[in-house]
Amino acid sequence: MISILLVDDHMIIRRGLRQILAEDARIGEISEAVDGPSALRLLRGQPIDVVLLDIALGERDGLDLLGGIRQEFPRVGVLMLSVYPESQFALRAIRSGAAGYLNKGCSPETLFAAICRAAEGATYVTPEIAELMAQDIRRDHGQAPHETLSNREFQVLQLLAQGQTVSDIARQLSLSANTISTYRARICDKLRLRNSLEIAHYAARHRLLQA
């Protein structure tokens, strides 16, 4: 049987997923975590086959936590769950080591298929993601500048593009304002931009803003 860890900071989402998962005989023990630290504690204390991880996880970005899990528990399959469309995060998540990327509106059949693939150590690719991968391969103009950003830099870019200040972002991510300013400087350097306004225009032009 497949043991599952649900990592989502919304209780209603966790309860809904638990109810769906409990209906399948292939699913064994189901554990829950509300944030990154509690997820890592559970992973260190009990065997987990598959993690269902929300990509927007409050203070710690889901992609950031994904990296930590892949580094410490490389055999655990991690499926990213999101309300955001595949075009925003799917390829970045899979490149970061996710076994798949699912929209929270997916069918139970898709969810179970992805879980089984992740438990086997394989990657689950939806038709939408397969098309994104094909488009990425067909590109002949090289890598888009924002693809060179780290996951944390990409997260800061999106928050800046939403109009949040350095102080706002620092509080949200539990980092210092100096650290966020450093991230902003790196973003501007990599994307050849000059300020937060140009960052916002770049994000809008490349459809990087979260819904």
N, C-alpha and C positions, 0 to 999 in steps of 0.2 A: 504493500500500500504506500501511497505517496504522502509524505508529511509536508504540510504547507505552513508558511509564515506569511500572514497578511500585514503589510506595513502601510498604514494610512492614518492620517490624523483626524479623519472624520468617522465617528462611531457608526453613523447610519450606513456608510459605505462598507465598513468592516462587517457589520451585521448582515447586510444584504449578500455580500460575497460568501460569508460563512453559511448562510442558509442555502445558497445555490450549490456550494461545494459539498455540503453534507448529503446532498441527494445522489451523489455518485459513489458507488461501492469501491472505486479505485482510490478514493481519497481517505487517508488515515487521519492522524492527529492534525488539528488546525490550531495554530497559535496566532496571537495578535500583538502588534507593537504600534505605538502611536508616533514614534520618532526614530531617528537613527541610533542614538545610544541604546535605547531599549531593544531595538532590533538586533544590534550586535551582541548584547548580553544574552539574548535568547539563542542566537546562533552559536555562541560559545558554550552554552550550557546544555544543548540538546540537539539530536540529529534532525536536520531539515533538508528536504530534497529540493523544494522549489520555494522561492520568495516571490510573492506578488507585491510589487513596489510602486507606490504612487510617485509620479514624477515631480509633483509639486508638494513638498513635504514640510511646509512650515519653515522653521529656522534652518534646517539642513536640506539643501537641494537633493532631490532623488537621484540625479545623475552623480552627484558627489558621493552619496552613500553607495551607489552601485559600484563605484571604483573601489571603495573600501571593502565591500563584500567580495568582489572579484579577487582582490589582493590577498585577503585573509582566508577566504573559503572558495577557492577556484573550482571546486567540484559542484558547488550549489548552483542550480539554474535560477536565473533572475529574469522575471517577466515584468516589464514596465507597463503600468496602467496609467491612462491619462484621459482627460476630457479634451485635450488638444489634438488636432488632426495630425495624421502621420507626417505630413509635409514639414511640420515644425521640428519634431524631435526624433522621429523613428530612426533615421540613419545615424544620427549622433549617438543614440542609445545603443544601437547594435554595434557600432564601432567601439563603444566603451565597454563592450562585453555582455550586453543583455542577450538573453536567449530569445527575445521577442518583444514586440511593442504592440499593445492592444488598446484600442479605444474602450472606455468604460461602457460604451453602449453596445459592445459586441454581444453576440449570442452565447448562451451557455455552451453550445457545441464547439464554438471557436475557442472559448476559454479552456475547456477540457482538452481539446486537441493540442493547444499550446502548452498546457501543463504537462501532458504526457511527453511531448517532444523535449521540453526543458528537463524533465526528470531523467531522460535518456542521455542528456548531455548534448542534445542537438539544438538547432535554431529553428524557430517557427516563423515563417515568412508569409504574411497575408498577400493577396494579389495586389493590394495598394502599395505595400512596401516593395514587392517585387518590381513594380513599375518604377518606383522611385530609384531603386538600385539600377535598373536598366537605363534610366535617364542619366544617372550619375556616371555610368560607364561610357555613355554615348557623348558626354560633354567633351568638346575638343578645345575649350578655352581655359583649361586648367582649373585648379581649385579656387572656389570663391573665397575672397579674403576672410569672411567670418568663419569659414571652416578651419582656419588656423587658430582660432581662439580656444582656450581651455574651457572646460565645462563651467567653471566658476566665472571666467571672463564673459562667457556667453550669457550666463544668468545676470550678471551685472549690466551688460549691454541692454538686455530686455527691460530691466528695472529703470535704467536711465532713460530709455526710450519711452517709458510710460510717464515720464515727468517727475520721477522721484529724485529727491536730492541725495547727496552723498551721505548726509546724516540719517535720512530715512532708511537708506539701504543698509547702512552700518547697523542700525538697530534691528532691522528685519533679519539680517544674516548673522547677528551676534559677532560682528567684527568691528575693528576700529575704523574711524573715519579715514585715517591715514592709509589703511589697507585698501579701502574702497577707492580712494584717490589714486593709489598705485595701479589698481585694476583698470580704472578709467584711463590713465595715462598709457597703459599697455594696449588697451583697445584702440585708442586714438592712433598710436604708433603703428599697430598692425593693419588698421583699416585706412590709414592716412587721412584721418579726420582731425578737426581742430578743437571741437567742443561738444557739449551734450546735445546741442541743437542739431548738429550735423550727425551725431550718433542716432538721434530720433529719426531723421530723414533717411538715413541709411537703412535702419531697421524697417521702416515703412516700405521703402522701395523694394527690399528683399523679402517682404512678408514674414518678418521675424517676430512681430508683436504677438504676444499671447492673447487668446480670445477672452 
